[in-house]
Amino acid sequence: MEERKYTLTKSERLCSKTLIERLFAGGNSSFPAFPLRVVYMWLEPSEGTSDVSILISVPKKRFKRAVKRNAVKRQVREAYRRNKYLLLDALKSQGGKRLVLAFIWLDNQLRSSEEVERKVQKLLTHIVESMQ
């Protein structure tokens, strides 16, 4: 059995402005699990550097203070990092598909890390179910 690395590398982060614009241009799938919403787009195997690239957005409209926005981003990043193999294992069985994800925070209040992790798991399993 191979040892899994629960890391989130630079190549797994969505930085390309053109991909971000394509992701939010419309026509892509989205699904809410309050206090999060995920927007995702399938890519051709030649596009992208890793199997899954993510973006985490916490609007300034929700939290005026950067400290709270950064805390929420850390929670979502940690929850994804711990549960990303739900998605990666399903992608390997599909063979060659690539995915771009954006997590968007919808609530005006902070949530517990356990609740955020449950919602991220729910969103990732929804994406896996939509693959089949």
C-alpha positions as CSV (number, residue, x, y, z in Angstrom):
1,M,0.0,0.0,0.0
2,E,1.4,3.4,-0.9
3,E,1.9,6.1,1.6
4,R,-0.4,9.1,1.0
5,K,0.9,12.6,1.4
6,Y,-1.7,14.9,2.8
7,T,-0.2,18.1,1.4
8,L,-1.4,21.0,-0.7
9,T,1.3,21.9,-3.2
10,K,1.7,25.0,-5.3
11,S,0.7,23.1,-8.4
12,E,-2.6,22.2,-6.8
13,R,-3.5,25.8,-6.4
14,L,-5.4,27.6,-9.1
15,C,-3.4,30.6,-10.2
16,S,-4.1,30.9,-13.9
17,K,-6.2,34.0,-14.7
18,T,-7.5,32.5,-17.9
19,L,-8.7,29.3,-16.1
20,I,-10.3,31.3,-13.3
21,E,-12.2,33.4,-15.9
22,R,-13.3,30.3,-17.7
23,L,-14.4,28.8,-14.4
24,F,-16.7,31.7,-13.5
25,A,-17.8,32.6,-17.1
26,G,-20.9,30.5,-16.7
27,G,-22.1,27.1,-17.8
28,N,-20.1,25.3,-15.2
29,S,-21.4,23.1,-12.5
30,S,-21.9,24.4,-9.0
31,F,-23.4,23.0,-5.8
32,P,-24.0,24.6,-2.4
33,A,-23.5,23.0,1.1
34,F,-24.1,26.0,3.4
35,P,-21.8,27.8,4.4
36,L,-19.8,26.8,1.2
37,R,-20.5,26.6,-2.5
38,V,-18.3,24.8,-4.9
39,V,-18.0,25.7,-8.6
40,Y,-16.2,23.2,-10.8
41,M,-15.1,22.6,-14.4
42,W,-13.7,19.6,-16.2
43,L,-10.6,20.1,-18.2
44,E,-8.9,18.2,-21.0
45,P,-6.0,16.0,-19.9
46,S,-3.5,18.3,-21.7
47,E,-4.7,21.4,-19.7
48,G,-3.6,22.1,-16.1
49,T,-0.6,20.9,-14.2
50,S,-2.2,18.7,-11.6
51,D,-5.3,16.4,-11.5
52,V,-7.2,18.9,-9.3
53,S,-6.6,22.6,-8.9
54,I,-8.4,24.6,-6.2
55,L,-9.3,28.2,-5.4
56,I,-10.7,29.4,-2.1
57,S,-12.7,32.7,-2.0
58,V,-14.0,34.5,1.0
59,P,-15.6,37.7,-0.1
60,K,-14.8,41.0,1.6
61,K,-18.6,41.5,1.7
62,R,-18.8,38.6,4.3
63,F,-15.9,39.6,6.5
64,K,-14.5,43.1,6.5
65,R,-11.4,42.1,8.5
66,A,-8.7,40.2,6.6
67,V,-7.9,38.2,9.8
68,K,-11.3,36.5,9.7
69,R,-11.1,36.0,5.9
70,N,-7.7,34.3,6.3
71,A,-8.9,32.2,9.2
72,V,-11.8,30.9,7.0
73,K,-9.5,30.2,4.1
74,R,-7.2,28.2,6.4
75,Q,-10.1,26.1,7.6
76,V,-11.3,25.3,4.1
77,R,-7.7,24.6,2.9
78,E,-7.1,22.2,5.8
79,A,-10.5,20.4,5.3
80,Y,-9.7,20.0,1.6
81,R,-6.1,18.8,2.3
82,R,-7.4,16.1,4.6
83,N,-10.2,14.9,2.3
84,K,-8.8,15.4,-1.2
85,Y,-8.2,11.7,-1.7
86,L,-12.0,11.1,-2.0
87,L,-11.7,13.1,-5.3
88,L,-8.3,12.0,-6.4
89,D,-9.0,8.2,-6.1
90,A,-12.2,8.7,-8.2
91,L,-10.3,10.7,-10.8
92,K,-7.7,8.0,-11.2
93,S,-10.4,5.4,-11.8
94,Q,-11.8,7.6,-14.5
95,G,-8.5,7.9,-16.3
96,G,-7.0,11.2,-17.2
97,K,-9.7,13.7,-16.3
98,R,-8.6,17.0,-14.8
99,L,-10.7,19.2,-12.5
100,V,-10.7,22.9,-11.4
101,L,-12.5,23.7,-8.2
102,A,-13.5,27.0,-6.5
103,F,-14.7,27.0,-2.9
104,I,-16.8,30.1,-2.1
105,W,-17.8,31.1,1.4
106,L,-21.5,32.1,1.7
107,D,-22.0,32.9,5.4
108,N,-21.4,36.0,7.5
109,Q,-20.2,34.1,10.5
110,L,-17.3,31.9,11.4
111,R,-18.0,28.1,11.7
112,S,-16.2,25.3,13.6
113,S,-13.5,23.4,11.8
114,E,-15.5,20.2,12.2
115,E,-18.5,21.6,10.4
116,V,-16.4,23.1,7.6
117,E,-14.7,19.7,7.1
118,R,-18.1,17.9,7.0
119,K,-19.3,20.3,4.3
120,V,-16.1,19.9,2.3
121,Q,-16.6,16.1,2.4
122,K,-20.2,16.5,1.3
123,L,-19.1,18.7,-1.7
124,L,-16.3,16.4,-2.7
125,T,-18.6,13.3,-2.6
126,H,-21.2,15.2,-4.7
127,I,-18.6,15.8,-7.3
128,V,-17.5,12.2,-7.3
129,E,-21.1,11.1,-7.7
130,S,-21.6,13.5,-10.6
131,M,-18.6,11.9,-12.4
132,Q,-20.4,8.5,-12.8
